[in-house]
Amino acid sequence: MQQTIHNWIQWMLYELSSLWDNVLSVFCISIIIAVLTVSNHSIAFLLPLCIGLDGAILVYAAWLKYKQTFSEMRHDFLLFSELDDVDANLKELYMQEMQKFKVYNEGNRCGTKDISVYVSKAISGEPTSYSFFNDESVVLLHKDFDGEEDNDRFTMLHEMSHCIGHSLIGQRQIVTRLHSSLLSLIIVIFSVLSHSWWLLFMGLLLYMALMIICSSAYVKSRVEMGADAMACMIFEHLYGKEKMRKMARIFAKKYIAEILDSQQLRNYGKYSYLLNEIYSISRFMSEDDKNKYVAKLNERLVSERKYNPDNKVLIKRIEIVRKQVLNSPRIESFKDKITTWNSGWYYLVFPLLMFVAWFATDKVIQAVEFPWWCIFLCIIPMLFVVIIKRTTARTVIAKSDYIKNVINKKFVEV
């Protein structure tokens, strides 16, 4: 009974977060205008414009994220110089597992989503992936990839997990930034007009908080933690809980080694997301394993403090890693935890920003009469949507031609 209640709560939380991510936050301007029509019916004439504006922001974000990923792929053209196909049976097995996740279907609304996996002879270190919403994504594995090795299997699952819906995370980041900037502009304008300085302060404070929540470093953390979570769930289902725990230990050790690497000291973005990855995946470690890692970190701390006391940055980071491992609560499976695209703070700050925008606007335009012809202002965002749609279609064709050329060894750098 207790487990049933837990599962129901988890399902409800996921559905509510999905509703907010996919509908409510996307049309936040339209929702505010719809609520304002209760006190002033003429505001309804602005609703088509706002729906068009919200739609234009969504379409623009989708194109921009697609273009950014395609630019990364073209920049890495040397990685495509010599490719081998990965084991087709292994790839098909993993694809069948990934298609069971709701997030896969959310990124496959037109039924054209696919993931191509290759072994790149040009990659000797970390593999990479290029995730495209509702289109063919590409994974490039390192040259020594062995489909029989658990480490490589987990790595393959991790990279394929990036391709399920992580392009949507980047897209949502762009949408949130544009919407929050627009909402903040509305707050600033109407707060100044009504001389409500506390509203102005509140709006700017919420805006800055949302920018931090949607920062590139934080989004990178969500992406990497999500890929680990999905890889762990699939690995556990296919190969058993013990093997999954073994992979968690191995990759936690790998992340710790990366963060202690002196080459990473100046890269705060990598440092911060690795901390979150360590915290996330170390939750599967036993107390004995945690104690072993902490003992090694303590030895390193003693050594650094004794022989390199001036290296305060590295010492501080070792202390934080140690704290992350010690404080990570034990869980049995990621199935026991809800995974969303955003942090819990996002679901608090964004609605508050919408509320402040509504409150600031309502104080000023209650008595304003809008003419009926404002309905036709929706033509402006609609034209923008048409232009972006055509641009997106050309970008999709260019990306498809690029993949065909590099796979067929006909690529010529442009």
C-alpha positions in Angstrom: 0.0 0.0 0.0 2.8 2.4 0.9 4.6 1.7 -2.3 1.4 2.2 -4.3 0.9 5.6 -2.7 4.6 6.5 -3.4 4.3 5.5 -7.1 1.1 7.5 -7.4 2.7 10.6 -5.9 5.7 10.2 -8.2 3.4 9.8 -11.2 1.4 12.9 -10.2 4.6 15.0 -9.7 5.9 14.0 -13.1 2.6 14.8 -14.8 2.4 18.2 -13.1 5.9 19.1 -14.0 5.4 17.9 -17.6 2.2 20.0 -17.8 4.1 23.1 -16.7 7.1 22.4 -18.9 5.1 21.7 -22.1 2.1 23.9 -21.8 1.8 26.5 -19.0 5.3 27.9 -19.0 5.4 27.9 -22.9 2.2 30.1 -23.1 2.9 32.2 -19.9 2.2 35.6 -21.7 -1.1 34.3 -23.1 -2.1 33.0 -19.6 -1.4 36.4 -18.0 -3.5 38.2 -20.7 -6.3 35.7 -20.3 -6.4 36.3 -16.6 -6.4 40.1 -17.1 -9.5 39.8 -19.3 -11.6 39.0 -16.2 -11.3 42.6 -15.0 -11.1 44.3 -18.5 -12.8 42.4 -21.3 -11.2 44.6 -24.0 -7.8 43.0 -23.2 -9.1 39.9 -24.9 -8.3 41.7 -28.2 -4.6 41.2 -27.4 -4.9 37.5 -26.8 -4.3 36.4 -30.4 -1.2 38.6 -30.5 0.1 37.0 -27.3 -0.6 33.5 -28.4 1.3 34.3 -31.6 4.2 35.8 -29.6 4.4 32.7 -27.3 4.3 30.4 -30.4 7.0 32.5 -32.1 9.3 32.2 -29.1 8.9 28.4 -29.0 9.5 28.1 -32.8 12.5 30.4 -32.6 14.0 28.5 -29.7 13.6 25.1 -31.5 15.4 26.5 -34.6 18.2 28.2 -32.6 18.9 25.0 -30.6 18.9 22.9 -33.8 21.2 25.4 -35.5 23.6 25.4 -32.5 23.9 21.7 -32.4 24.4 21.5 -36.2 27.2 24.1 -35.9 28.9 22.0 -33.3 28.7 19.0 -35.5 30.2 20.8 -38.5 32.9 22.2 -36.2 33.8 18.6 -35.3 33.9 17.4 -38.9 37.3 15.7 -38.3 35.6 13.3 -35.8 33.6 11.9 -38.8 36.7 11.2 -40.9 36.6 7.4 -40.2 33.5 5.7 -38.8 32.5 2.1 -38.1 29.0 0.9 -37.3 28.4 -0.3 -33.8 26.8 -3.7 -33.1 23.3 -3.4 -34.7 21.7 -5.8 -32.2 23.1 -3.9 -29.2 21.9 -0.6 -30.6 18.5 -2.0 -31.3 18.2 -3.4 -27.8 19.0 -0.1 -26.3 16.6 1.7 -28.6 13.8 -0.6 -27.6 14.5 0.3 -23.9 14.7 4.0 -24.6 11.4 4.1 -26.5 9.7 3.0 -23.3 10.4 6.4 -21.7 7.8 9.1 -22.0 10.5 11.7 -22.7 11.4 9.8 -25.9 7.9 10.2 -27.3 7.8 13.9 -26.3 10.8 14.3 -28.6 9.3 12.2 -31.4 6.0 14.0 -32.1 6.4 13.6 -35.9 7.6 10.0 -35.7 10.9 10.9 -37.4 13.3 10.6 -34.4 16.2 8.2 -34.6 19.6 7.7 -33.0 22.6 6.7 -35.2 25.6 5.3 -33.3 29.1 5.0 -34.7 32.6 4.2 -33.5 34.9 7.1 -34.5 38.6 6.3 -35.1 39.4 9.9 -34.4 38.2 9.8 -30.8 40.6 8.4 -28.3 39.1 9.9 -25.2 35.6 10.9 -24.3 32.7 10.1 -26.7 30.3 12.7 -27.9 26.7 13.0 -29.1 24.6 15.5 -31.1 21.0 15.6 -30.1 18.3 16.9 -32.5 14.7 17.3 -31.5 12.4 15.1 -33.6 15.2 14.2 -36.0 18.2 11.9 -36.4 20.7 12.3 -33.6 24.2 11.0 -33.8 26.5 9.3 -31.2 30.2 9.0 -31.7 32.0 6.4 -29.5 35.7 6.2 -28.9 37.9 4.1 -31.2 38.5 1.2 -28.7 34.8 0.7 -28.0 34.0 -2.9 -27.1 30.3 -3.9 -27.0 31.1 -6.7 -24.6 32.6 -4.4 -21.9 30.2 -3.1 -19.3 32.0 0.2 -19.1 31.6 0.8 -22.8 28.0 -0.4 -22.7 27.2 2.1 -19.9 29.0 4.9 -21.9 27.0 4.1 -25.0 23.8 4.2 -22.9 24.8 7.5 -21.4 25.4 9.1 -24.8 22.3 7.7 -26.3 20.3 9.0 -23.4 21.5 12.5 -24.3 19.8 12.0 -27.6 16.4 11.1 -26.2 15.2 14.6 -25.1 18.2 16.7 -24.0 17.8 18.9 -27.1 14.5 19.9 -25.4 16.3 20.9 -22.3 18.4 23.4 -24.3 15.3 24.5 -26.1 13.4 25.1 -22.9 16.4 27.1 -21.5 16.1 29.5 -24.5 12.3 29.7 -24.1 12.6 30.4 -20.4 15.3 33.1 -20.9 13.2 34.9 -23.6 10.0 34.6 -21.6 11.6 35.7 -18.3 13.2 38.7 -20.1 9.9 39.7 -21.6 8.1 39.3 -18.2 10.7 41.4 -16.5 10.4 44.1 -19.1 6.7 44.2 -18.5 7.3 44.5 -14.8 9.8 47.3 -15.2 7.5 49.3 -17.5 4.3 49.0 -15.5 6.1 49.3 -12.1 7.6 52.6 -13.2 4.2 53.8 -14.5 2.5 53.0 -11.2 5.5 54.0 -9.1 5.5 50.6 -7.4 9.2 50.3 -6.6 8.8 47.2 -4.5 7.3 45.4 -7.5 10.2 46.6 -9.6 12.7 45.2 -7.0 10.7 41.9 -6.7 10.6 41.4 -10.5 14.3 42.0 -11.0 15.2 39.8 -8.1 13.1 36.9 -9.5 14.5 37.5 -13.0 18.1 37.2 -11.7 17.2 34.0 -9.7 15.7 32.5 -12.9 18.8 33.4 -14.9 20.9 31.5 -12.4 18.6 28.5 -12.4 18.7 28.5 -16.3 22.4 29.2 -16.5 24.5 27.1 -19.0 26.4 25.4 -16.1 23.2 24.4 -14.3 21.6 23.1 -17.5 24.7 21.1 -18.2 24.4 19.6 -14.8 20.7 18.6 -15.5 21.7 17.1 -18.8 24.6 15.0 -17.4 22.6 13.9 -14.4 19.7 12.9 -16.6 21.9 10.9 -18.9 23.4 9.0 -15.9 19.9 8.4 -14.5 18.6 6.9 -17.7 21.7 4.9 -18.3 21.5 3.5 -14.8 17.8 2.6 -15.1 18.3 0.7 -18.4 21.5 -0.9 -17.3 19.8 -2.2 -14.1 16.9 -3.6 -16.2 19.1 -5.3 -18.7 22.0 -6.5 -16.6 20.9 -6.4 -13.0 21.2 -4.2 -10.0 24.6 -5.4 -8.9 26.2 -4.6 -12.2 24.5 -1.2 -12.3 25.9 -0.4 -8.8 29.4 -1.4 -10.0 29.1 1.0 -12.9 28.0 3.7 -10.5 31.1 3.2 -8.4 33.3 3.2 -11.5 31.9 6.4 -13.0 31.8 8.1 -9.6 35.5 7.4 -9.3 36.0 8.7 -12.9 34.2 12.0 -12.1 36.2 12.5 -8.9 39.4 11.9 -10.9 38.3 14.5 -13.5 37.5 17.1 -10.9 40.9 16.6 -9.2 42.7 16.9 -12.5 44.7 20.1 -12.4 43.7 20.9 -15.9 40.1 21.4 -14.7 40.9 24.1 -12.1 40.0 27.0 -14.3 36.9 25.5 -15.9 34.2 26.3 -13.4 31.4 25.1 -15.7 32.9 21.6 -15.8 33.8 21.7 -12.2 30.2 22.6 -11.1 28.4 20.0 -13.2 30.8 17.2 -12.2 30.0 18.0 -8.6 26.3 17.4 -9.3 27.1 14.2 -11.2 29.2 12.9 -8.2 26.4 13.7 -5.8 23.8 12.0 -8.1 25.6 8.8 -8.9 27.3 8.3 -5.6 23.8 7.7 -4.1 24.1 4.1 -5.3 27.4 3.5 -3.4 27.5 1.4 -0.3 28.7 2.9 3.0 32.0 0.9 2.6 32.6 2.3 -0.9 31.9 5.8 0.3 34.3 5.4 3.2 37.0 4.2 0.8 36.5 7.2 -1.4 36.5 9.6 1.5 39.6 8.0 2.9 41.4 8.6 -0.4 40.2 12.2 -0.5 41.4 12.7 3.1 44.8 11.5 2.1 44.9 13.9 -0.8 43.8 16.8 1.5 46.5 16.0 3.9 49.1 15.9 1.1 47.9 19.1 -0.5 47.8 21.0 2.8 51.3 19.8 3.7 53.1 20.2 0.3 50.9 22.7 -1.6 49.3 24.9 1.0 49.0 27.8 -1.4 46.8 25.8 -3.8 43.7 26.8 -1.9 41.4 26.4 -4.9 42.2 22.7 -5.3 42.0 22.1 -1.5 38.5 23.7 -1.4 37.3 21.6 -4.3 38.5 18.4 -2.7 36.6 19.4 0.5 33.4 20.0 -1.5 33.8 16.6 -3.3 34.3 14.9 0.0 31.1 16.6 1.3 29.2 15.6 -1.8 30.0 11.9 -1.3 29.4 11.9 2.4 26.0 13.7 2.2 24.5 11.8 -0.8 21.5 9.8 0.5 21.3 6.1 -0.4 18.7 5.1 -3.1 18.1 1.7 -4.6 17.1 2.9 -8.1 16.4 6.0 -10.1 12.9 4.6 -10.5 12.3 5.7 -7.0 13.0 9.3 -7.8 11.2 11.7 -10.1 13.5 13.2 -12.8 12.5 16.4 -14.5 14.1 18.9 -16.8 14.3 21.6 -14.2 15.1 22.0 -10.5 12.5 22.4 -7.8 13.3 26.1 -7.5 12.3 26.7 -11.2 8.8 25.5 -10.4 8.6 28.1 -7.6 10.4 31.1 -9.2 8.8 31.1 -12.7 5.2 31.2 -11.4 6.1 33.9 -9.0 7.6 36.0 -11.8 4.4 35.5 -13.8 2.3 36.5 -10.8 4.3 39.7 -10.3 4.0 40.5 -14.0 0.3 40.1 -13.8 0.0 42.2 -10.7 2.1 45.0 -12.1 0.1 45.0 -15.4 -3.3 44.8 -13.7 -2.7 47.9 -11.7 -2.2 50.0 -14.8 -4.4 48.7 -17.7 -7.6 48.0 -15.8 -9.2 51.2 -17.2 -7.6 51.1 -20.7 -9.9 50.3 -23.6 -8.3 48.3 -26.4 -9.8 48.6 -29.9 -11.1 45.5 -31.7 -8.5 45.9 -34.5 -5.8 44.8 -32.0 -6.8 41.3 -33.0 -5.0 41.7 -36.3 -1.7 42.4 -34.6 -1.2 38.7 -34.4 -0.2 38.9 -38.1 3.2 40.1 -37.0 4.3 37.0 -34.9 2.6 34.8 -37.5 4.8 36.1 -40.2 7.9 35.6 -38.0 6.8 32.0 -37.4 6.5 31.4 -41.2 10.0 32.8 -41.8 11.5 30.7 -39.0 9.7 27.6 -40.2 11.2 28.0 -43.7 14.7 28.7 -42.2 14.3 25.6 -40.0 13.4 23.5 -43.1 16.5 24.6 -44.9 18.7 23.9 -41.8 17.2 20.4 -41.5 18.0 19.7 -45.2 21.5 21.0 -44.8 22.1 18.8 -41.7 20.7 15.7 -43.5 23.0 16.4 -46.5 25.9 16.8 -44.1 25.3 13.5 -42.4 25.0 11.7 -45.8 28.2 13.3 -47.0 30.3 12.4 -44.0 28.9 8.9 -43.7 29.6 8.3 -47.4 33.1 9.9 -47.1 32.2 12.7 -49.6 32.5 15.5 -47.1 34.2 18.7 -48.2 34.7 21.4 -45.6 32.7 24.6 -46.2 
